[in-house]
Amino acid sequence: MTKKVRILLADDHKVVREGLRLLMTGQRDMRVVGEASNGKEAVKGACQLKPDVVVMDLSMPELNGLQATERIKDACPEVKVVALTVHEDPSYLIQLCKAGASGYVLKRSAGDDLIRAIRAVAGGGVYFDPAVASKALSVRAGESPNRNGPRRGQLSEREKEVLIRVAWGCSNKEVAAELQLSVKTVETYRQRLNEKLGFQSRTQVVQYALRQGWLDEASPSTRHSK
């Protein structure tokens, strides 16, 4: 008898989880072993149940999908993560890859795509939505989707440290704790960065940091301090 892929579903919408459960239970080689309605529950469930694959929504309370993925891969590296999301911005894919995710599927995709992704990562492979993956490769090559985006400015070492942590998804409080600054000072640095480089969104911050090669190393320790 073929061993079934054990799956944990993490999404803050119950109706979505119910739909995913029906999709998974309709597969002979898959079994849903648990559900989570927020990021913290996802981490706890992954550590306790040790599923083969976690299907992870990105926009969740408590911890978002990126933070939950980082913690799961840190505590249970053998557990695979497939991100299921509405986000088509390549910066999300790049961050998830750095966090250790093995798959990235858009919610608008057909159910067969998610099934294919789960089977691929459970077998030790990867699966990334082709459209988002191609955009991500362009960003990594230095071709920003917004060609009129911010140009590189002269940053101080401290400004660079703040920017990198913001790009990794750290909150102002986390940045302040890591760099031993006040939250107000961090807010001032972020405002200064936005003015100096013309940032209007966090996505631009991520893209800028990627083009500079500043996210090629492990993320700051604050990503695990909660």
Disulfide bonds with the S-S distance in Angstrom:
none
